[in-house]
Amino acid sequence: MPNKAVFDCVSIFPEMFGAITAAGITRKALESGLWSLDVWNPRDYAENIWRMVDDRPYGGGPGMVMQAAPLEKTIATAKARQQTANVAQSRVIYLSPQGRPLTHTRVMALLELLTAGTGLILLCGRYEGVDERLIERCVDEEISLGDFVLSGGELAAMALMDALVRQLPGALGDAASAEEDSFVAGLLDCPHYTRPELYAGQAVPEVLLSGDHAKIRRWRLKASLARTRKRRPELLTQRALSAEETQLMAEILADEAHEQCGEH
Ligand code: 9WO
């Protein structure tokens, strides 16, 4: 049996993490002992009686900056805790819009580290950000979920943990699901349908009712290719097409040309 995945988060809003510990697949996996999470509040490591961990930015401007000292103490405590939890080494990740964009490939590489016994410490910033010297001294990797700004790193940290935990062996009811997911093949997922057969005048594509599993698999692959071409064409230039996919893509282009004739 592989190691338990060990996560520790550094956040001034520990109560937010109930979002992944109290519901769904991640809660089940936590209860099964597949992963653990401890959240450490930097306010508990502040030296002042007001438990302040932020101060005004040098150079002026709006907002506040998280101070290095309480964060470094908090990270050190989280690291020490991880060493007592069967963890060989810890990796500190800071979630910020300045980080390297997260991809499925990076999720799988981090999963490999986790299952090999590396503990992750996720640093969640608030305010305008954290003192750069703390990042230089303590952070191993900076990760972004995309080009947008949140109120803090907590939701990004939870998104990263969710993406990792659902990949842990035994986390999903259906073992095949994680592997068949969107992106696993480098393509967007195909459309999905469930009952009823007719909804608001719209029917389910007939092939899905046919029971012909080879035909259904081909239809889904074609739908994935068409959708990827339309919405994320850059994913296709980064990826080689199999012989079957090349043929389906030719069909897609022919269908499209046909539609442009106005024939349907
Ligand atoms: C706040 C702010 C206030 C006044 C003027 C400028 C300001 N910039 C910011 C800001 O960017 N705050 C960040 C909040 C600091 C780092 C933690 N926060 C965060 C992480 N927001 N968004 C993310 C994030 C993380 C991963 N992927 C996407 C977004």
Residues whose N, C-alpha, C, O or C-beta is under 5 A from the ligand:
A	BS01	9WO	P62 G63 L95 S96 P97 G125 R126 Y127 E128 G129 I143 S144 L145 G146 F148 V149 L150 S151 G152 G153 A156
